[in-house]
């Protein structure tokens, strides 16, 4: 399975921006915790956060989205269907 290196990645959303920072903190505090459990904790914490606490991450995600738009003006997200395994 070869991955294309020419593929343009989507800009990060607010949750992804926040979770990158928080995932490192959790992994350092609890190095034996499985990644799936970390993801569950992150999802729960994000849902419990107030809009005021989320706002800096939303602003950063919007900044990244604008930057991405300037860098790739003709970019359009085109999800690809996964091939059926037989």
Jmol script that loads the backbone (N, CA, C; Angstrom):
load data "model"
ATOM      1  N   UNK A   1       0.845  -1.174   0.000  1.00  0.00           N
ATOM      2  CA  UNK A   1       0.000   0.000   0.000  1.00  0.00           C
ATOM      3  C   UNK A   1       0.898   1.247   0.000  1.00  0.00           C
ATOM      4  N   UNK A   2       0.950   1.929  -1.108  1.00  0.00           N
ATOM      5  CA  UNK A   2       1.780   3.119  -1.207  1.00  0.00           C
ATOM      6  C   UNK A   2       0.930   4.356  -0.962  1.00  0.00           C
ATOM      7  N   UNK A   3       1.490   5.295  -0.204  1.00  0.00           N
ATOM      8  CA  UNK A   3       0.791   6.544   0.051  1.00  0.00           C
ATOM      9  C   UNK A   3       1.397   7.626  -0.817  1.00  0.00           C
ATOM     10  N   UNK A   4       0.540   8.473  -1.365  1.00  0.00           N
ATOM     11  CA  UNK A   4       0.997   9.546  -2.224  1.00  0.00           C
ATOM     12  C   UNK A   4       1.617  10.662  -1.382  1.00  0.00           C
ATOM     13  N   UNK A   5       2.812  11.080  -1.751  1.00  0.00           N
ATOM     14  CA  UNK A   5       3.473  12.164  -1.025  1.00  0.00           C
ATOM     15  C   UNK A   5       3.041  13.523  -1.564  1.00  0.00           C
ATOM     16  N   UNK A   6       2.348  13.544  -2.696  1.00  0.00           N
ATOM     17  CA  UNK A   6       1.897  14.789  -3.301  1.00  0.00           C
ATOM     18  C   UNK A   6       0.551  15.240  -2.758  1.00  0.00           C
ATOM     19  N   UNK A   7      -0.062  14.447  -1.930  1.00  0.00           N
ATOM     20  CA  UNK A   7      -1.391  14.723  -1.410  1.00  0.00           C
ATOM     21  C   UNK A   7      -1.379  15.966  -0.518  1.00  0.00           C
ATOM     22  N   UNK A   8      -2.359  16.839  -0.721  1.00  0.00           N
ATOM     23  CA  UNK A   8      -2.494  18.036   0.102  1.00  0.00           C
ATOM     24  C   UNK A   8      -3.377  17.673   1.295  1.00  0.00           C
ATOM     25  N   UNK A   9      -2.858  17.899   2.495  1.00  0.00           N
ATOM     26  CA  UNK A   9      -3.619  17.589   3.696  1.00  0.00           C
ATOM     27  C   UNK A   9      -4.631  18.684   3.981  1.00  0.00           C
ATOM     28  N   UNK A  10      -5.716  18.302   4.623  1.00  0.00           N
ATOM     29  CA  UNK A  10      -6.723  19.279   5.031  1.00  0.00           C
ATOM     30  C   UNK A  10      -6.178  20.109   6.185  1.00  0.00           C
ATOM     31  N   UNK A  11      -6.654  21.347   6.330  1.00  0.00           N
ATOM     32  CA  UNK A  11      -6.217  22.142   7.481  1.00  0.00           C
ATOM     33  C   UNK A  11      -6.811  21.569   8.765  1.00  0.00           C
ATOM     34  N   UNK A  12      -6.097  21.744   9.868  1.00  0.00           N
ATOM     35  CA  UNK A  12      -6.559  21.198  11.141  1.00  0.00           C
ATOM     36  C   UNK A  12      -7.768  21.977  11.657  1.00  0.00           C
ATOM     37  N   UNK A  13      -8.712  21.248  12.258  1.00  0.00           N
ATOM     38  CA  UNK A  13      -9.830  21.922  12.903  1.00  0.00           C
ATOM     39  C   UNK A  13      -9.467  22.229  14.354  1.00  0.00           C
ATOM     40  N   UNK A  14     -10.358  22.901  15.062  1.00  0.00           N
ATOM     41  CA  UNK A  14     -10.071  23.357  16.428  1.00  0.00           C
ATOM     42  C   UNK A  14      -9.770  22.189  17.367  1.00  0.00           C
ATOM     43  N   UNK A  15     -10.523  21.106  17.241  1.00  0.00           N
ATOM     44  CA  UNK A  15     -10.295  19.960  18.111  1.00  0.00           C
ATOM     45  C   UNK A  15      -8.906  19.369  17.891  1.00  0.00           C
ATOM     46  N   UNK A  16      -8.494  19.249  16.653  1.00  0.00           N
ATOM     47  CA  UNK A  16      -7.186  18.671  16.344  1.00  0.00           C
ATOM     48  C   UNK A  16      -6.064  19.559  16.874  1.00  0.00           C
ATOM     49  N   UNK A  17      -6.221  20.876  16.718  1.00  0.00           N
ATOM     50  CA  UNK A  17      -5.213  21.810  17.237  1.00  0.00           C
ATOM     51  C   UNK A  17      -5.066  21.609  18.741  1.00  0.00           C
ATOM     52  N   UNK A  18      -6.197  21.569  19.437  1.00  0.00           N
ATOM     53  CA  UNK A  18      -6.194  21.395  20.895  1.00  0.00           C
ATOM     54  C   UNK A  18      -5.673  20.017  21.292  1.00  0.00           C
ATOM     55  N   UNK A  19      -6.116  18.980  20.595  1.00  0.00           N
ATOM     56  CA  UNK A  19      -5.770  17.615  21.001  1.00  0.00           C
ATOM     57  C   UNK A  19      -4.286  17.305  20.820  1.00  0.00           C
ATOM     58  N   UNK A  20      -3.620  17.941  19.865  1.00  0.00           N
ATOM     59  CA  UNK A  20      -2.177  17.736  19.709  1.00  0.00           C
ATOM     60  C   UNK A  20      -1.439  18.141  20.981  1.00  0.00           C
ATOM     61  N   UNK A  21      -1.825  19.279  21.523  1.00  0.00           N
ATOM     62  CA  UNK A  21      -1.185  19.791  22.738  1.00  0.00           C
ATOM     63  C   UNK A  21      -1.524  18.897  23.929  1.00  0.00           C
ATOM     64  N   UNK A  22      -2.808  18.600  24.089  1.00  0.00           N
ATOM     65  CA  UNK A  22      -3.270  17.828  25.243  1.00  0.00           C
ATOM     66  C   UNK A  22      -2.785  16.382  25.207  1.00  0.00           C
ATOM     67  N   UNK A  23      -2.707  15.799  24.014  1.00  0.00           N
ATOM     68  CA  UNK A  23      -2.262  14.405  23.898  1.00  0.00           C
ATOM     69  C   UNK A  23      -0.838  14.245  24.447  1.00  0.00           C
ATOM     70  N   UNK A  24       0.023  15.210  24.143  1.00  0.00           N
ATOM     71  CA  UNK A  24       1.399  15.166  24.657  1.00  0.00           C
ATOM     72  C   UNK A  24       1.406  15.222  26.180  1.00  0.00           C
ATOM     73  N   UNK A  25       0.576  16.103  26.737  1.00  0.00           N
ATOM     74  CA  UNK A  25       0.519  16.238  28.195  1.00  0.00           C
ATOM     75  C   UNK A  25       0.066  14.936  28.854  1.00  0.00           C
ATOM     76  N   UNK A  26      -0.969  14.319  28.309  1.00  0.00           N
ATOM     77  CA  UNK A  26      -1.480  13.073  28.869  1.00  0.00           C
ATOM     78  C   UNK A  26      -0.453  11.960  28.726  1.00  0.00           C
ATOM     79  N   UNK A  27       0.181  11.880  27.556  1.00  0.00           N
ATOM     80  CA  UNK A  27       1.174  10.834  27.308  1.00  0.00           C
ATOM     81  C   UNK A  27       2.375  10.972  28.242  1.00  0.00           C
ATOM     82  N   UNK A  28       2.763  12.198  28.564  1.00  0.00           N
ATOM     83  CA  UNK A  28       3.877  12.399  29.490  1.00  0.00           C
ATOM     84  C   UNK A  28       3.479  12.043  30.919  1.00  0.00           C
ATOM     85  N   UNK A  29       2.253  12.378  31.290  1.00  0.00           N
ATOM     86  CA  UNK A  29       1.785  12.098  32.653  1.00  0.00           C
ATOM     87  C   UNK A  29       1.527  10.611  32.858  1.00  0.00           C
ATOM     88  N   UNK A  30       1.018   9.941  31.828  1.00  0.00           N
ATOM     89  CA  UNK A  30       0.685   8.514  31.923  1.00  0.00           C
ATOM     90  C   UNK A  30       1.234   7.787  30.694  1.00  0.00           C
ATOM     91  N   UNK A  31       2.528   7.484  30.668  1.00  0.00           N
ATOM     92  CA  UNK A  31       3.141   6.891  29.476  1.00  0.00           C
ATOM     93  C   UNK A  31       2.631   5.486  29.134  1.00  0.00           C
ATOM     94  N   UNK A  32       2.060   4.771  30.100  1.00  0.00           N
ATOM     95  CA  UNK A  32       1.584   3.413  29.824  1.00  0.00           C
ATOM     96  C   UNK A  32       0.149   3.385  29.303  1.00  0.00           C
ATOM     97  N   UNK A  33      -0.505   4.531  29.194  1.00  0.00           N
ATOM     98  CA  UNK A  33      -1.890   4.596  28.744  1.00  0.00           C
ATOM     99  C   UNK A  33      -1.959   4.381  27.232  1.00  0.00           C
ATOM    100  N   UNK A  34      -2.871   3.531  26.789  1.00  0.00           N
ATOM    101  CA  UNK A  34      -3.037   3.212  25.373  1.00  0.00           C
ATOM    102  C   UNK A  34      -3.605   4.410  24.620  1.00  0.00           C
ATOM    103  N   UNK A  35      -3.207   4.565  23.363  1.00  0.00           N
ATOM    104  CA  UNK A  35      -3.609   5.714  22.551  1.00  0.00           C
ATOM    105  C   UNK A  35      -5.131   5.815  22.401  1.00  0.00           C
ATOM    106  N   UNK A  36      -5.814   4.689  22.311  1.00  0.00           N
ATOM    107  CA  UNK A  36      -7.276   4.709  22.176  1.00  0.00           C
ATOM    108  C   UNK A  36      -7.922   5.315  23.423  1.00  0.00           C
ATOM    109  N   UNK A  37      -7.387   5.004  24.593  1.00  0.00           N
ATOM    110  CA  UNK A  37      -7.926   5.565  25.828  1.00  0.00           C
ATOM    111  C   UNK A  37      -7.632   7.060  25.929  1.00  0.00           C
ATOM    112  N   UNK A  38      -6.483   7.459  25.447  1.00  0.00           N
ATOM    113  CA  UNK A  38      -6.150   8.886  25.425  1.00  0.00           C
ATOM    114  C   UNK A  38      -7.151   9.620  24.535  1.00  0.00           C
ATOM    115  N   UNK A  39      -7.461   9.044  23.387  1.00  0.00           N
ATOM    116  CA  UNK A  39      -8.414   9.659  22.462  1.00  0.00           C
ATOM    117  C   UNK A  39      -9.791   9.793  23.092  1.00  0.00           C
ATOM    118  N   UNK A  40     -10.213   8.781  23.838  1.00  0.00           N
ATOM    119  CA  UNK A  40     -11.507   8.843  24.528  1.00  0.00           C
ATOM    120  C   UNK A  40     -11.510   9.972  25.546  1.00  0.00           C
ATOM    121  N   UNK A  41     -10.432  10.090  26.306  1.00  0.00           N
ATOM    122  CA  UNK A  41     -10.333  11.158  27.305  1.00  0.00           C
ATOM    123  C   UNK A  41     -10.364  12.535  26.635  1.00  0.00           C
ATOM    124  N   UNK A  42      -9.653  12.657  25.529  1.00  0.00           N
ATOM    125  CA  UNK A  42      -9.628  13.934  24.823  1.00  0.00           C
ATOM    126  C   UNK A  42     -11.020  14.325  24.333  1.00  0.00           C
ATOM    127  N   UNK A  43     -11.735  13.374  23.784  1.00  0.00           N
ATOM    128  CA  UNK A  43     -13.087  13.650  23.309  1.00  0.00           C
ATOM    129  C   UNK A  43     -14.005  14.101  24.427  1.00  0.00           C
ATOM    130  N   UNK A  44     -13.914  13.431  25.568  1.00  0.00           N
ATOM    131  CA  UNK A  44     -14.736  13.780  26.720  1.00  0.00           C
ATOM    132  C   UNK A  44     -14.381  15.169  27.232  1.00  0.00           C
ATOM    133  N   UNK A  45     -13.097  15.459  27.345  1.00  0.00           N
ATOM    134  CA  UNK A  45     -12.659  16.775  27.834  1.00  0.00           C
ATOM    135  C   UNK A  45     -13.095  17.894  26.901  1.00  0.00           C
ATOM    136  N   UNK A  46     -12.975  17.649  25.585  1.00  0.00           N
ATOM    137  CA  UNK A  46     -13.356  18.674  24.611  1.00  0.00           C
ATOM    138  C   UNK A  46     -14.835  19.002  24.720  1.00  0.00           C
ATOM    139  N   UNK A  47     -15.667  17.986  24.871  1.00  0.00           N
ATOM    140  CA  UNK A  47     -17.108  18.198  24.983  1.00  0.00           C
ATOM    141  C   UNK A  47     -17.469  18.966  26.248  1.00  0.00           C
ATOM    142  N   UNK A  48     -16.685  18.784  27.292  1.00  0.00           N
ATOM    143  CA  UNK A  48     -16.973  19.443  28.561  1.00  0.00           C
ATOM    144  C   UNK A  48     -16.434  20.875  28.625  1.00  0.00           C
ATOM    145  N   UNK A  49     -15.562  21.244  27.711  1.00  0.00           N
ATOM    146  CA  UNK A  49     -14.983  22.591  27.725  1.00  0.00           C
ATOM    147  C   UNK A  49     -16.035  23.637  27.347  1.00  0.00           C
ATOM    148  N   UNK A  50     -15.940  24.796  27.961  1.00  0.00           N
ATOM    149  CA  UNK A  50     -16.848  25.887  27.629  1.00  0.00           C
ATOM    150  C   UNK A  50     -16.420  26.527  26.303  1.00  0.00           C
ATOM    151  N   UNK A  51     -17.334  27.270  25.708  1.00  0.00           N
ATOM    152  CA  UNK A  51     -17.030  27.930  24.442  1.00  0.00           C
ATOM    153  C   UNK A  51     -15.905  28.945  24.594  1.00  0.00           C
ATOM    154  N   UNK A  52     -15.826  29.573  25.769  1.00  0.00           N
ATOM    155  CA  UNK A  52     -14.775  30.560  26.005  1.00  0.00           C
ATOM    156  C   UNK A  52     -13.395  29.903  26.010  1.00  0.00           C
ATOM    157  N   UNK A  53     -13.293  28.706  26.582  1.00  0.00           N
ATOM    158  CA  UNK A  53     -12.003  28.012  26.620  1.00  0.00           C
ATOM    159  C   UNK A  53     -11.634  27.445  25.256  1.00  0.00           C
ATOM    160  N   UNK A  54     -12.646  27.119  24.442  1.00  0.00           N
ATOM    161  CA  UNK A  54     -12.395  26.583  23.103  1.00  0.00           C
ATOM    162  C   UNK A  54     -11.999  27.673  22.102  1.00  0.00           C
ATOM    163  N   UNK A  55     -12.401  28.895  22.369  1.00  0.00           N
ATOM    164  CA  UNK A  55     -12.263  29.974  21.397  1.00  0.00           C
ATOM    165  C   UNK A  55     -10.847  30.182  20.854  1.00  0.00           C
ATOM    166  N   UNK A  56      -9.789  30.143  21.693  1.00  0.00           N
ATOM    167  CA  UNK A  56      -8.445  30.327  21.113  1.00  0.00           C
ATOM    168  C   UNK A  56      -8.098  29.260  20.078  1.00  0.00           C
ATOM    169  N   UNK A  57      -8.585  28.056  20.274  1.00  0.00           N
ATOM    170  CA  UNK A  57      -8.306  26.966  19.331  1.00  0.00           C
ATOM    171  C   UNK A  57      -9.137  27.125  18.056  1.00  0.00           C
ATOM    172  N   UNK A  58     -10.345  27.638  18.197  1.00  0.00           N
ATOM    173  CA  UNK A  58     -11.181  27.928  17.034  1.00  0.00           C
ATOM    174  C   UNK A  58     -10.525  29.024  16.203  1.00  0.00           C
ATOM    175  N   UNK A  59     -10.016  30.056  16.887  1.00  0.00           N
ATOM    176  CA  UNK A  59      -9.332  31.148  16.178  1.00  0.00           C
ATOM    177  C   UNK A  59      -8.098  30.644  15.440  1.00  0.00           C
ATOM    178  N   UNK A  60      -7.325  29.782  16.086  1.00  0.00           N
ATOM    179  CA  UNK A  60      -6.127  29.216  15.452  1.00  0.00           C
ATOM    180  C   UNK A  60      -6.505  28.355  14.251  1.00  0.00           C
ATOM    181  N   UNK A  61      -7.576  27.571  14.381  1.00  0.00           N
ATOM    182  CA  UNK A  61      -8.023  26.731  13.271  1.00  0.00           C
ATOM    183  C   UNK A  61      -8.474  27.602  12.090  1.00  0.00           C
ATOM    184  N   UNK A  62      -9.146  28.701  12.376  1.00  0.00           N
ATOM    185  CA  UNK A  62      -9.563  29.616  11.305  1.00  0.00           C
ATOM    186  C   UNK A  62      -8.354  30.254  10.627  1.00  0.00           C
ATOM    187  N   UNK A  63      -7.334  30.596  11.419  1.00  0.00           N
ATOM    188  CA  UNK A  63      -6.110  31.161  10.852  1.00  0.00           C
ATOM    189  C   UNK A  63      -5.437  30.148   9.935  1.00  0.00           C
ATOM    190  N   UNK A  64      -5.374  28.890  10.392  1.00  0.00           N
ATOM    191  CA  UNK A  64      -4.768  27.833   9.576  1.00  0.00           C
ATOM    192  C   UNK A  64      -5.567  27.589   8.300  1.00  0.00           C
ATOM    193  N   UNK A  65      -6.883  27.686   8.405  1.00  0.00           N
ATOM    194  CA  UNK A  65      -7.740  27.483   7.241  1.00  0.00           C
ATOM    195  C   UNK A  65      -7.511  28.586   6.203  1.00  0.00           C
ATOM    196  N   UNK A  66      -7.392  29.829   6.663  1.00  0.00           N
ATOM    197  CA  UNK A  66      -7.117  30.944   5.747  1.00  0.00           C
ATOM    198  C   UNK A  66      -5.754  30.788   5.093  1.00  0.00           C
ATOM    199  N   UNK A  67      -4.756  30.417   5.880  1.00  0.00           N
ATOM    200  CA  UNK A  67      -3.410  30.213   5.358  1.00  0.00           C
ATOM    201  C   UNK A  67      -3.406  29.093   4.316  1.00  0.00           C
ATOM    202  N   UNK A  68      -4.121  28.029   4.603  1.00  0.00           N
ATOM    203  CA  UNK A  68      -4.234  26.900   3.674  1.00  0.00           C
ATOM    204  C   UNK A  68      -4.902  27.353   2.372  1.00  0.00           C
ATOM    205  N   UNK A  69      -5.931  28.200   2.500  1.00  0.00           N
ATOM    206  CA  UNK A  69      -6.626  28.714   1.319  1.00  0.00           C
ATOM    207  C   UNK A  69      -5.733  29.564   0.438  1.00  0.00           C
ATOM    208  N   UNK A  70      -4.849  30.328   1.052  1.00  0.00           N
ATOM    209  CA  UNK A  70      -3.914  31.154   0.284  1.00  0.00           C
ATOM    210  C   UNK A  70      -2.827  30.304  -0.360  1.00  0.00           C
ATOM    211  N   UNK A  71      -2.402  29.272   0.357  1.00  0.00           N
ATOM    212  CA  UNK A  71      -1.329  28.408  -0.137  1.00  0.00           C
ATOM    213  C   UNK A  71      -1.816  27.487  -1.262  1.00  0.00           C
ATOM    214  N   UNK A  72      -3.053  27.033  -1.139  1.00  0.00           N
ATOM    215  CA  UNK A  72      -3.641  26.123  -2.132  1.00  0.00           C
ATOM    216  C   UNK A  72      -4.998  26.678  -2.571  1.00  0.00           C
ATOM    217  N   UNK A  73      -5.013  27.683  -3.432  1.00  0.00           N
ATOM    218  CA  UNK A  73      -6.281  28.339  -3.786  1.00  0.00           C
ATOM    219  C   UNK A  73      -7.280  27.439  -4.514  1.00  0.00           C
ATOM    220  N   UNK A  74      -6.823  26.438  -5.225  1.00  0.00           N
ATOM    221  CA  UNK A  74      -7.736  25.566  -5.974  1.00  0.00           C
ATOM    222  C   UNK A  74      -8.059  24.273  -5.242  1.00  0.00           C
ATOM    223  N   UNK A  75      -7.659  24.177  -3.976  1.00  0.00           N
ATOM    224  CA  UNK A  75      -7.889  22.952  -3.206  1.00  0.00           C
ATOM    225  C   UNK A  75      -9.370  22.775  -2.930  1.00  0.00           C
ATOM    226  N   UNK A  76      -9.820  21.543  -3.105  1.00  0.00           N
ATOM    227  CA  UNK A  76     -11.186  21.180  -2.761  1.00  0.00           C
ATOM    228  C   UNK A  76     -11.130  19.786  -2.167  1.00  0.00           C
ATOM    229  N   UNK A  77     -11.710  19.617  -0.977  1.00  0.00           N
ATOM    230  CA  UNK A  77     -11.673  18.319  -0.316  1.00  0.00           C
ATOM    231  C   UNK A  77     -12.478  17.319  -1.120  1.00  0.00           C
ATOM    232  N   UNK A  78     -11.848  16.191  -1.435  1.00  0.00           N
ATOM    233  CA  UNK A  78     -12.498  15.129  -2.192  1.00  0.00           C
ATOM    234  C   UNK A  78     -12.254  13.810  -1.479  1.00  0.00           C
ATOM    235  N   UNK A  79     -13.172  13.422  -0.599  1.00  0.00           N
ATOM    236  CA  UNK A  79     -12.966  12.164   0.113  1.00  0.00           C
ATOM    237  C   UNK A  79     -12.998  10.985  -0.856  1.00  0.00           C
ATOM    238  N   UNK A  80     -12.154  10.021  -0.588  1.00  0.00           N
ATOM    239  CA  UNK A  80     -12.096   8.828  -1.437  1.00  0.00           C
ATOM    240  C   UNK A  80     -12.702   7.660  -0.678  1.00  0.00           C
ATOM    241  N   UNK A  81     -13.487   6.890  -1.396  1.00  0.00           N
ATOM    242  CA  UNK A  81     -14.099   5.717  -0.782  1.00  0.00           C
ATOM    243  C   UNK A  81     -13.039   4.635  -0.604  1.00  0.00           C
ATOM    244  N   UNK A  82     -13.132   3.937   0.495  1.00  0.00           N
ATOM    245  CA  UNK A  82     -12.202   2.843   0.746  1.00  0.00           C
ATOM    246  C   UNK A  82     -12.565   1.659  -0.139  1.00  0.00           C
ATOM    247  N   UNK A  83     -11.566   0.974  -0.685  1.00  0.00           N
ATOM    248  CA  UNK A  83     -11.867  -0.192  -1.520  1.00  0.00           C
ATOM    249  C   UNK A  83     -12.469  -1.319  -0.673  1.00  0.00           C
ATOM    250  N   UNK A  84     -13.329  -2.077  -1.288  1.00  0.00           N
ATOM    251  CA  UNK A  84     -13.978  -3.198  -0.603  1.00  0.00           C
ATOM    252  C   UNK A  84     -12.999  -4.358  -0.538  1.00  0.00           C
ATOM    253  N   UNK A  85     -12.745  -4.873   0.671  1.00  0.00           N
ATOM    254  CA  UNK A  85     -11.857  -6.012   0.852  1.00  0.00           C
ATOM    255  C   UNK A  85     -12.620  -7.301   0.581  1.00  0.00           C
ATOM    256  N   UNK A  86     -11.976  -8.194  -0.128  1.00  0.00           N
ATOM    257  CA  UNK A  86     -12.621  -9.484  -0.435  1.00  0.00           C
ATOM    258  C   UNK A  86     -11.788 -10.615   0.060  1.00  0.00           C
TER     259      UNK A  86
END
end "model"
wireframe off; spacefill off
backbone 0.3
color backbone group
